[in-house]
Amino acid sequence: MTTTQLSPSRTTDIHTDVRLGGLEIVVRESTGPLDSPLGTVLRKLEGKIVDGKKMGLMARWEFGRRLVGGRGDNKQLSNGLLDAIVAELKIGRSEIKYRMQFATVYPTESEVATAVATSPSWRQIRATFPKPRPRPKTSLTPLPELTFALRQLNANLVARRPYLNDREMVELRQLAAFVAEIEAASAAIAALGNVEAK
C-alpha cells in the first residue's frame, strides 16, 4: 500500500492487489486536528517517548514545546486539539499538561539537558515544576453571633413595645430592618462559601 498526501486535508491510499493484477485507489478525507504537520511530529515524538528513557524525556519536552508554540498567545490549545491528542495517542490530559509545563519551565535545550542530567526520571522532572498556589480560603463566614445578638435585642424591644414612644418605635422598625439585612447577608455569604468549597 502506498500513501500519497495530496493536500493537508486529503490523503490518497493506493492499494495494489498482485493476485488479481488490479490497482485500487482509495481517497480518504482527513479533517481532524492531528491531520497536519503538527500531528505527524507529535506521533513521532510519542513513539520516541515510548521507546527510550533519556530520549523519552527530551521527546516529552519537544512534544510540550510544539504544543506551547502552537497555541501562540492563547492560554489554551486550539479547539479540539487536546481531545484529538488524547484520543489518537492514548495519553492523558494531565500528561499533556505536564509536557507543556516542562517546555515552559525549561524553555531552552541547554536547560532541559541540565534538568535531564540532574533528574533522570520523568517523576523527578515533574517534581521540579512549581507547585500551583492554593486558592486562599475566604474569610467570609456567616455571622451567627451578631445575628443572634440582634434578634435578642429586637425581641427585648418588641416585648417593651407597649411602653415605647414614637422615636423608640421608629428605632425598633429600623433595627428590625437591619436584622433582616444581616440575616440575608449572612445567608448569601454562607451560600457563597458553599459554592467556592465545591
Residue pairs with C-beta under 8 A, 6 or more apart in sequence:
1 13
1 14
1 15
1 16
2 13
2 14
2 16
3 11
3 12
3 13
3 14
4 11
4 12
4 14
5 11
5 12
6 12
8 35
8 36
8 37
9 29
9 30
9 31
9 35
10 27
10 28
10 29
10 30
11 27
11 28
11 30
11 35
12 25
12 26
12 27
12 28
13 25
13 26
13 27
13 28
14 23
14 24
14 25
14 26
15 23
15 24
15 25
15 26
16 22
16 23
16 24
17 23
17 24
32 39
32 80
32 84
32 88
33 39
33 78
33 80
33 81
33 84
33 85
34 42
34 43
34 81
34 84
34 85
34 88
38 66
38 70
39 84
39 88
41 66
42 63
42 66
42 67
42 85
42 89
43 88
43 89
45 59
45 60
45 62
45 63
45 66
46 59
46 63
46 89
46 91
48 55
48 56
48 58
48 59
49 56
49 59
49 60
49 63
50 56
52 59
53 120
53 121
54 116
54 120
56 122
57 112
57 116
57 120
57 122
57 125
58 112
58 116
60 98
60 99
60 102
60 122
61 99
61 102
61 103
61 106
61 112
62 103
63 99
63 103
64 96
64 98
64 99
64 100
64 101
64 102
64 103
64 104
65 103
67 77
67 81
67 96
67 99
67 100
67 103
68 100
68 103
68 104
70 77
70 78
70 81
71 77
71 78
82 93
82 96
85 91
85 96
86 92
86 93
86 96
98 126
98 129
101 129
102 112
102 125
102 126
102 129
105 128
105 129
105 130
106 112
106 115
115 125
115 128
116 125
119 125
119 127
119 128
135 196
138 192
138 193
138 196
140 189
140 192
140 193
141 189
141 190
141 193
142 186
142 187
142 189
142 190
142 193
143 182
143 185
143 186
143 189
144 186
146 182
147 179
147 182
147 183
147 186
150 175
150 178
150 179
150 182
151 179
153 175
154 172
154 175
154 176
154 179
157 164
157 168
157 171
157 172
157 175
158 172
161 169
161 172
164 172
